[in-house]
């Protein structure tokens, strides 16, 4: 699902983190800076979504502290010879995982 803008609820589901966590990360990481629409609601771009997924991977999957995640984001370059998946692929895999999880819960 590629869109121009995502709501905080959509980003929350895609990244598998609660909305309050997204707001907290927004206060810590200047790289995550969603705009607000006229109603004052956050609207996340594709770039914001990539940052959220990167933070989710670092903090939730790899168990980095927020300070460690800040350092890792600044480095942001994989080591030589290390294969990494593009963020867009990671996002699509998370969407598939969410879909399959929802389907499993319905069974």
Buried (B, 14 or more C-beta within 10 A) or exposed (E): EEEEBBBBEBBBBBBBBEBEBBEEBBEEBEBBEBEEEEEEEBBBBBEBBBBBBBBBBBBEEEEBEEEEBBEBBEEEEEEEEEEEEEBEEBBBEBEEEBEEEEEEEEE
